Structures are given as C-alpha cells and as structure tokens.
C-alpha cells in the first residue's frame, strides 16, 4: 500500500514558506496536515514490518488505510484551495492579488 502523491514534500514546504512570508495561513494549514498524514502513514507501515501477530498487523493496516483516505481528501482540498485562490500550480507561488491584500492590511 502506498499513498497517492500529488504534491511532493518540497512543494508542500514551498506553500508553508509562502504562508510565513505573506501571513496567509489557510493553504499552509492544509499542506501541514498532508505532511502529518504522510508521517502517520509511514509510521504505520514501519509498525507492520517485523510485527508477528495478525492482530497487530491488522490494527496498523486499518490505521494506514484510513490515513490514506484522509490524505487523498486533504490533498484534493489543497488543490481546490490553490485553484480557487489562483495560485500558480507550476511554481506554487501565491498570486499577486493575495500578496497585495496583505500589504494593504499591514499598512492600515
């Protein structure tokens, strides 16, 4: 079992970096959750290796399957948010209008 990866960890980190620079937390919150789900999934896969009891393996499989489903949902959400806000999907740069909105807010 593997995760469906639409955005690399490097791309997710770029979204997080933009949030710090431009103080736009919503897309970064979703990106952060995608990263956390990837870590949980990797943890569960690691727990399945070397475990000898069927009960223990099944527990980790259940968690990994649910994590995979949640990852797909949150990754799709991130895509929808980026499209809605007109982010550049190639470079993952925040659109100028959001940066300008931030500048206006700060200068008030």
Helices and strands as residue ranges (DSSP letters): H 9-22, H 25-48, H 54-84, H 96-107
